[in-house]
Amino acid sequence: MSQTIVEVNKLNKVFKQGKNQKVHVLKDIDAKIERGEFLSIMGPSGSGKTTFLYNISGMDRMTSGNVLLNGEEIADKSEAELAKLRLTRMGFIFQDIYLLRNLNLFDNVIYTGYIAKNRKKEEIDEHANQLMKRMGIDEIKSHDITEASGGQLQRVGICRALINEPEIIFGDEPTGALNSKATEEILNILLDINSEGTTIVLVTHDIRVAARSQRVLFMIDGEIRAEKQLGKFNKEAIDSNEQLTKREEQMNQWLKQNGF
């Protein structure tokens, strides 16, 4: 039986523009995200995708409505409580990798683990070593961030997102700046993470990303206008490319029907 991890009710976000103007970016959105789901959010530029992601993850304050994480309202939390929630129960991956330049790759991974203060430093170090080995970047862990490729830096970002063992990972165009090979590698990593039970929610323009999702939401003008169920993606069947090609064709057709 599925279990809802994020529930969104009548979510609105209004930005002030100048003295008297207001921009209604999100409009009465209702949505549910199930535990263990791989969800993609698509739509044209300016449709409210990133704003939606930021509001349901507590990175931005909603104007009105409710967002429940495991039945717990996040809107009522203080900034300190939200920061702790994001640190300990959520992970974040962005298109631009925001790493600390004065730290090497390994130290960038363990930094948020140390801040959380919910485990011994030795345990955090060991977990970071395991994560970086799994991501294939353990041999460069002592490198500075200027000595790593974009794909390697994105792997560091994923390690950092996972260091505190989050329930859910939010991503904003995490493959947007990567080449095709690096994109495939990162998507396979995300699929592995999802197969272990971690919920993943990504904003993306990339059909390759959406085709690997379990479900896709399509946004226009601050509203969810359409939804497509694709079912779990079987990564083991990727060698033949038949499953992936079929899903990409389905996504292409569906997006065209919705004016994308």
C-alpha positions as CSV (number, residue, x, y, z in Angstrom):
1,M,0.0,0.0,0.0
2,S,1.3,3.4,-0.9
3,Q,2.0,6.0,1.7
4,T,1.9,9.8,1.2
5,I,5.1,11.5,2.2
6,V,4.2,15.0,1.0
7,E,0.7,16.4,0.8
8,V,-0.1,19.8,-0.7
9,N,-3.4,21.5,-0.3
10,K,-4.5,24.8,-1.9
11,L,-0.9,26.0,-2.2
12,N,-0.6,29.6,-3.3
13,K,2.5,31.8,-3.8
14,V,2.2,35.5,-4.6
15,F,5.2,37.7,-5.2
16,K,5.1,41.5,-4.8
17,Q,6.4,43.4,-7.8
18,G,6.9,47.1,-7.2
19,K,4.7,49.0,-4.9
20,N,1.2,47.9,-6.0
21,Q,1.7,44.9,-8.4
22,K,1.5,41.3,-7.4
23,V,2.3,38.1,-9.4
24,H,0.3,35.0,-8.6
25,V,2.9,32.3,-9.3
26,L,1.2,29.3,-7.7
27,K,-2.6,29.0,-7.8
28,D,-4.5,26.7,-5.4
29,I,-2.3,23.6,-6.1
30,D,-3.3,20.2,-4.7
31,A,-0.8,17.4,-5.0
32,K,0.4,14.2,-3.3
33,I,3.8,12.6,-3.4
34,E,4.0,8.9,-2.4
35,R,6.9,7.5,-0.3
36,G,9.4,5.9,-2.6
37,E,8.1,7.6,-5.7
38,F,10.3,9.1,-8.5
39,L,8.4,12.2,-9.6
40,S,9.3,14.7,-12.3
41,I,7.8,18.1,-12.6
42,M,7.8,19.6,-16.2
43,G,6.5,22.7,-17.9
44,P,7.6,25.7,-19.9
45,S,9.8,28.4,-18.4
46,G,7.9,30.6,-16.0
47,S,5.2,27.9,-15.3
48,G,6.1,27.8,-11.5
49,K,8.0,24.5,-11.4
50,T,10.9,25.7,-9.3
51,T,8.7,27.9,-7.1
52,F,6.6,24.8,-6.4
53,L,9.7,22.8,-5.5
54,Y,11.0,25.5,-3.2
55,N,7.6,25.8,-1.4
56,I,7.0,22.1,-0.8
57,S,10.6,21.7,0.5
58,G,10.5,24.6,2.9
59,M,13.1,26.6,1.0
60,D,10.6,29.3,0.5
61,R,7.5,30.4,2.4
62,M,4.1,29.8,0.8
63,T,1.6,32.7,0.8
64,S,-1.3,30.4,1.7
65,G,-2.2,26.7,1.8
66,N,-0.7,23.6,3.5
67,V,2.3,21.4,2.9
68,L,2.5,18.3,5.1
69,L,5.6,16.2,5.4
70,N,4.6,12.8,6.8
71,G,1.4,14.6,8.1
72,E,3.4,17.4,9.8
73,E,2.7,21.0,8.7
74,I,5.8,22.8,7.6
75,A,4.3,26.3,7.2
76,D,4.1,26.7,11.0
77,K,7.8,26.0,11.6
78,S,10.3,28.7,12.4
79,E,13.2,29.4,10.1
80,A,15.5,27.4,12.5
81,E,13.1,24.5,12.5
82,L,12.8,24.6,8.7
83,A,16.6,24.6,8.4
84,K,16.9,21.6,10.7
85,L,14.2,19.8,8.7
86,R,16.0,20.4,5.4
87,L,19.3,19.4,6.9
88,T,18.2,16.2,8.5
89,R,15.3,14.8,6.5
90,M,15.7,16.3,3.0
91,G,18.5,16.3,0.4
92,F,18.9,18.8,-2.4
93,I,20.6,18.6,-5.8
94,F,20.9,21.6,-8.1
95,Q,22.0,22.3,-11.6
96,D,24.7,24.5,-10.3
97,I,26.8,22.7,-7.7
98,Y,27.2,25.0,-4.7
99,L,30.3,23.7,-3.0
100,L,32.6,25.5,-0.6
101,R,35.7,26.5,-2.4
102,N,38.0,26.4,0.6
103,L,37.2,22.7,1.2
104,N,38.2,19.6,-0.8
105,L,35.6,17.3,-2.2
106,F,35.5,14.9,0.8
107,D,35.2,17.8,3.3
108,N,32.3,19.3,1.2
109,V,30.4,15.9,1.7
110,I,31.0,15.6,5.4
111,Y,30.3,19.2,6.2
112,T,26.5,19.0,6.4
113,G,26.9,15.7,8.4
114,Y,28.9,17.5,11.0
115,I,26.5,20.4,11.2
116,A,23.6,18.0,11.8
117,K,25.4,16.6,14.9
118,N,23.3,13.4,15.0
119,R,26.2,11.0,14.7
120,K,29.8,10.7,15.7
121,K,32.3,12.3,13.3
122,E,33.9,8.9,12.6
123,E,30.5,7.5,11.5
124,I,30.0,10.4,9.2
125,D,33.4,10.0,7.7
126,E,32.8,6.3,7.1
127,H,29.5,7.0,5.5
128,A,31.0,9.7,3.2
129,N,33.8,7.3,2.2
130,Q,31.1,4.7,1.3
131,L,29.1,7.1,-0.7
132,M,32.0,8.5,-2.6
133,K,33.2,5.0,-3.4
134,R,29.7,4.1,-4.6
135,M,29.6,7.2,-6.8
136,G,33.0,6.3,-8.3
137,I,34.8,9.4,-7.0
138,D,36.6,8.1,-3.9
139,E,40.0,8.4,-5.8
140,I,39.6,12.1,-6.1
141,K,38.1,12.9,-2.7
142,S,41.1,14.9,-1.7
143,H,40.9,17.1,-4.8
144,D,39.8,20.7,-4.8
145,I,36.6,21.5,-6.6
146,T,38.5,23.1,-9.5
147,E,40.1,19.7,-10.2
148,A,36.8,17.9,-10.9
149,S,34.6,17.7,-14.0
150,G,31.0,18.7,-14.0
151,G,29.8,15.1,-13.7
152,Q,32.1,14.5,-10.8
153,L,31.0,17.6,-9.0
154,Q,27.3,16.5,-9.5
155,R,28.3,13.2,-7.9
156,V,29.8,15.1,-4.9
157,G,26.5,17.0,-4.7
158,I,24.6,13.7,-4.6
159,C,26.9,12.4,-1.8
160,R,26.3,15.6,0.1
161,A,22.5,15.2,-0.4
162,L,22.7,11.7,1.0
163,I,25.1,12.1,3.9
164,N,22.3,12.6,6.5
165,E,20.2,9.8,5.0
166,P,17.2,11.9,3.9
167,E,13.7,10.6,3.4
168,I,13.3,12.7,0.2
169,I,15.6,14.3,-2.3
170,F,14.6,17.4,-4.2
171,G,16.4,18.3,-7.4
172,D,16.2,21.4,-9.7
173,E,17.5,20.5,-13.1
174,P,20.3,18.3,-11.7
175,T,21.4,17.1,-15.2
176,G,20.8,20.4,-17.0
177,A,24.5,21.3,-17.2
178,L,25.8,17.9,-18.0
179,N,26.7,16.2,-21.3
180,S,24.8,13.0,-22.4
181,K,27.2,10.5,-20.9
182,A,27.3,12.3,-17.5
183,T,23.5,12.7,-17.6
184,E,23.0,8.9,-18.1
185,E,25.4,8.1,-15.2
186,I,23.7,10.5,-12.8
187,L,20.2,9.2,-13.8
188,N,21.4,5.6,-13.1
189,I,22.6,6.7,-9.7
190,L,19.3,8.4,-8.9
191,L,17.4,5.3,-10.0
192,D,19.5,3.2,-7.7
193,I,18.9,5.5,-4.8
194,N,15.2,5.5,-5.5
195,S,15.1,1.7,-5.7
196,E,16.4,1.6,-2.1
197,G,13.3,3.6,-1.0
198,T,14.3,7.2,-1.1
199,T,11.7,9.5,-2.6
200,I,13.0,11.7,-5.5
201,V,11.3,14.8,-6.8
202,L,13.0,16.6,-9.8
203,V,12.2,19.7,-11.8
204,T,13.4,19.0,-15.3
205,H,13.1,20.0,-19.0
206,D,14.7,16.8,-20.1
207,I,12.5,14.0,-21.5
208,R,15.3,11.5,-20.7
209,V,14.8,12.3,-17.1
210,A,11.1,12.3,-17.2
211,A,11.0,9.0,-19.1
212,R,12.7,7.3,-16.1
213,S,10.2,8.7,-13.6
214,Q,7.3,6.9,-12.1
215,R,5.0,9.9,-12.6
216,V,5.2,13.3,-14.3
217,L,3.3,16.5,-13.4
218,F,2.9,19.1,-16.1
219,M,2.6,22.7,-15.0
220,I,1.4,25.8,-16.8
221,D,0.8,29.3,-15.4
222,G,1.2,28.2,-11.8
223,E,-1.2,25.2,-12.0
224,I,-0.8,21.5,-12.5
225,R,-2.6,21.0,-15.8
226,A,-1.8,17.3,-16.4
227,E,-0.4,14.2,-14.9
228,K,1.1,11.1,-16.4
229,Q,1.6,7.7,-14.7
230,L,4.6,5.8,-16.3
231,G,5.1,3.2,-13.6
232,K,8.4,2.2,-12.1
233,F,11.3,2.2,-14.6
234,N,13.2,-1.1,-14.8
235,K,16.8,-0.1,-15.1
236,E,17.9,-3.6,-15.7
237,A,16.1,-3.6,-19.1
238,I,17.9,-0.5,-20.3
239,D,20.4,-2.6,-22.3
240,S,17.9,-3.3,-25.0
241,N,16.8,0.4,-25.0
242,E,13.3,-0.8,-25.9
243,Q,11.7,0.2,-22.6
244,L,13.4,3.6,-22.6
245,T,12.6,4.4,-26.2
246,K,9.0,3.5,-25.7
247,R,8.7,5.7,-22.6
248,E,10.4,8.6,-24.3
249,E,8.0,8.4,-27.2
250,Q,5.1,8.3,-24.8
251,M,6.5,11.4,-23.0
252,N,7.0,13.2,-26.3
253,Q,3.5,12.6,-27.5
254,W,2.0,13.5,-24.1
255,L,4.0,16.7,-23.8
256,K,2.9,17.8,-27.3
257,Q,-0.7,17.1,-26.5
258,N,-0.3,19.5,-23.5
259,G,1.3,22.2,-25.6
260,F,4.9,21.8,-24.5
